Amino acid sequence: MSLITLTTDWGLTDHYVAALKGELFSMLPGVNIVDISHQIPAYNFMKAAFVFKNAFYFFPPHTIHLICVDKQLNRTDDTHTGWMVVQYGESMIVCRNNGFFTLVSKQEPLKAVYIEGSEEVSVAHEKSFLVTLLHDLVHNKPLEELGQPVKSFYQSSMFQPSHDANSIQGTVIHIDIYGNAITNIEKEYFENVVGARRFEIDMPRYGETITKINNRYDDVTPGKMVALFNASGFLEIALNQGDISLLYGLEYADKIRILLQ
């Protein structure tokens, strides 16, 4: 049975998601459709990449993933802006060549093709265009028959922190449903840079500092700020039994600095 996942910025109050699913069910009877998220902020393919990155590894081989968060970019090169199909392992990812894939994976895909004519698809016809493409993929149409090889992936590096001799500079890349702030600082990166040195997560805007990485939220008393590495391996700053984004105003794209001693 074919499995298709959907990640969009279409929301759930309009007809867009239902119309897409309706056309998919009409053309592909018996297909299984799983919603990863339809609540991505409009055009925010950076956040879409984070949400998708932390979900798609759990799906079985041969899953087809459609990402409709269509941030258009002004290009100075000849990189295509249209839709592409990326073969990643035994699964397929359908997305735009806008940096999304390079945020999801550091590995080169097995194969990727740019879908001919996809830059000319109008908004009114895009849904049917995508449904036809998914139909072809479900029926194992060779990628070589769908388009030309992707020669260049547009690169995006929002998820990459930086550091110097005295500090690490990171960014909040996601606020989850509990108000926890997830940064782009991964555990391996943190440990390699910090080593045995003492550190201080600088929160001057909030009048607090954090000098320890904990394992659980309840390692601190309720209402206290805590830092830990979450299940995805990213440094998370949270409030035990509270919403740090609401109480302290911590937001997506805020800068995080870790001072090294």
N, C-alpha and C positions, 0 to 999 in steps of 0.2 A: 504494500500500500504506500502510495506516494505521500511524503510529508513536506509541507511548505510552511515556513515561518514568515511573519510579517513584522517589520519594525518601521513605524512611520511617525510623522509629526502631524497627522490628520485629526487627532483627537477622537472623542467618542460622542460628541453632541451633534455632529453633522452626518450626512448620509454616505460619506466617501468610503469608509471602511466597509460598510454593509454592501455598497454597490460593487466594490472590488471582489468581495467574497462571493456575492451572488453570481457574478460573471465567471469566477473560477469554478464554482460548483456546477454551473451550467455547462462549461466546456470540459471539466474534468470530474465527472461523477465519481463519488467515492473518495476523493482526495481528502486528506487530513490537513487542517489548517490550524496553526498555533500562533497566538499573538504573543510576541515578545514584549512590545510596548507600542501604544499609539499616543502616548502622552509626552513625547519628546518635544521640547520647546521649538517653535517654528524655525526651520532652517538650521537648527543647531546640530550639525552633523558630528561635532566633537562629542557632545553628550550622547548622541546616538551610537557612536563608536564605543564609548565606555559601556553603555548598557548592553549592547550586542556582544562586545568582547567577553563580558562576564556571564553570558548565557549560552552562546552557540556551541561552545566546546562540549556541552552536556548532551547535545542532540546526536542521534545515531548517524552512521554513515549514510550517504546518498540523500541527506536532507537538502532541500533547496531553500535558500534564505533570500528574501526580497527586502531591500532597504530603500524606503521612499522618504528620504530627508534630503531634498534636492538643492543644496547650497550651490548656487552658480558662482563661478570664479572668473575674474578678469585675467586672461592669460596673456603672457608676452611671448610664449613659445607655441609650438604646434601640437601640444598635447590635447587630445580630444576631450571634450566636456560631456559627451553623451554617455549612454548606458554601456556597461560592460558586464560580462559574465566571467567570474574568477573561479577556477577549479582549485579548491583548497582541500587537500587530502582527497577523500571520496565524496565531498560535498560541493555544492555550487553556491556562490554568493553573487547576487545580482545587485549592483549598486552603480553609482556614478563615479567617474574618475576624478573625484574632488578632494582626495586625500583620505577618504574614509578607510579604504583598505589598509593603508600604511599605518593608520592609528590602531587598527585591529590586530595586525600581525607584523612581526619583524622579519618573518620568513618570506622567501619568494614563493609565489603560488606555482602549482604544477603547470598551469596553463591559464591564459586570460585572453579574451577576445573582445574587441570593441564591436558593438552591434551596429551594422551599417544602417545609416539613415536615422539613427536615434537622436541626433542633434536637431533634426528637422521635425520631430514629433511635437505636435501642439499639445497644450494642456488638455484640451477637449478630447484628444485621441490617445493620450498617454496611457490611460487605464487599459484600454483594449489592446494597445501595443504590448504592454507588460503581460497581460493575460495570455496573449498569443506566444510570447517568449517563454513563459512558464510552461505552457502546453508543450512546446517543443522540447524543453528540458526534461519534463516528466516522461516524455516518450523517447528520451535518450538520443535526440538528434545531435550528431557530432558538432562540437564547438566550431570546427573548421568550416562548417556549412552555415553558421550563424553570423560570422563576421571575420574581420582581420585581426591578427595578433596585436595585442597592446604593446607598443614599443616603449612607452614610458609611463610610469605611475606618478601621478602628482603626489609630492611628498608633503606630509604635515608632521610637525614635531611637538605639538602642544603637550603631549604626555611625557616629554622629556624634562626632568629637572636639571639644574646646573649646580656647580659648586666651585668654591675657591678654597684657599688654605684655612679660612676661618669660618665658613658657613656653607649651608646648603640652601638653595633657593627653589621653592616649589610653588605649586598652584593648586587651588581647590578645583577639582574637575567634576565633582558631583556632590549634590546634597540629596541624601536618600529620604525615604518617606518618614523616617524618625527624626530628621533634621541633623543627622550626622554629616560631618564634612569630610569627604574623601579626597585625598591629595594625589598628585602624580608621583609621589615618592615611594618607590617599591622597596620591600624589605632588603633584598640583596644589595641594591644601590646604597641604601642607608648604612648597612653594616660594613660595606666596603669602604665608604668614605669616613664614617665615624670611627670605626675600629674600637680601640679601648678607651678613647677619649670621653670625657664628660661632655654633655651637650645640654642645650636649653632651647626649647621651642619657644621662640619669641612671639608673644601675643600682646604687644604694647597697646594696641587699640582696645584691649579688653582688661588691661590691668593685671594680667596673670601670666605666669610662665609654667612650662611643663618640663620637668627634668628627668622623666622616667617613661619608659615604654611598658605598659601593662599588658596582661593577657586577656583580661575581661573588663567589661564596663563596670561591674560591681566590685572591682579592686579598689575603687574609691567610694567615698560616701555619696549618697544621693545629692545631686545638685553641683557636684564637683566636676571639673574638666578632666578628661582622660585622653591619653593617646595610646593607640594600639595598632597592630597590623591586622587588617580584616582577612576574611577567608580568601580574598583574591590577591592578598599580598601587598595591598596599598596601605600607606600610613593614613589612619583615620583619627580625626579629632572630634570628640563627642562630649556630651554631658550626661553623666549617669542619671537615668530616669528623667531626662530633660531634652529639650530641643535647642541645640547650640546655635543653629542658624537663626531661630526666632529670638532667643534671649540675647545673643551677642551680635546679631546682624551679620554673621559670617555667611558669605555668598559665593556662588559659582564665580570662578576666575579671580577670587581674592588671592593675594600672595602670602605664602608661608615661608618664614625664614627660621632656620635652625642654626644657632650659634654654637661653634665648636671651641672647646677649651683645651 
